Amino acid sequence: MFPRTSKQHDSIMVLVDRLRKVLHFIIVKSTISISEVAQIFIKEIVKFHGVPKNIISNRDAEFCPMFPKYFLHVWG
């Protein structure tokens, strides 16, 4: 964790586009939920690059199976 910003952000979410060799660094709160990750993903990634074919995560085993559910809820 990092020192808190004025908006209480204290962590950095790193998104890597291996095809385009692009990194996205997004400041977030350490208590971010899966639904918030989905919202940020759509706002910051899908908006500019489209929907990815696959997603690889280093989060816990519960994250990857649940992310598409939240992604579709936010997207649809």
N, C-alpha and C positions, 0 to 999 in steps of 0.2 A: 504494500500500500504506500501511497505517496501522501504528502501534506494535502489537506483539503483545499479546494478552490473556493471562491465566493459562492458557488452553486453547490457546494458540498461534494463535488466529484473527488474521488481519492484513488481511482484505479484507471488503467488504460486497457481497452479492449483492442486487440490486434487482429486484423483480418488480412489474410494473405490470398492474393489471386495468383496462383502459380502459373497459369497460362500466360497472363499479361505481365507477370513479374512486377506486381504492384502491391504495396503494403498500405493498409489504412489503419491509422491510429485514432481511436475515438475515446475521449475521456468519459468515464462513467462512474457511478457510485459502486462501491464494493458489494452492496446488497442488491444488485440488479437481478431481476427475475427473468425467467425464460421468455415470458411474453414481451418484456421490455427489450430483450435481445432481438426478438423477432421484429419488433417495430423499428429498432435502430438499423437492423440488417436491411429492411426494405427501404428505409429512408436514405441510407448511406451507400448501399451496394447495389440493390436491384434497380434503383432509380438510374444509376449510371452505367451498370454493366449487364443488366438483365438477370434472370433467374439462373443460378448455377446448376450444372448437371449433377454434381454431388457436393456434399459438405463434409469436411473432416474436422473434428473437434478434439481438443485435449481436455475437455471437461469430463465430468464423471459419466459413468455408463448410462445414467438416467437421462442425460441431456440430449444425446443424439436421437434416440427414438421419440422423444417428446417434442423436439424442435419443429419437425414438419407440421405437427398438429397446431402449434401456436402460429407458425408461419402462415398456414392456410387460413386460420381464424382471422389474423390481421389482414392478410392479403385479400381474402374473399369476402 
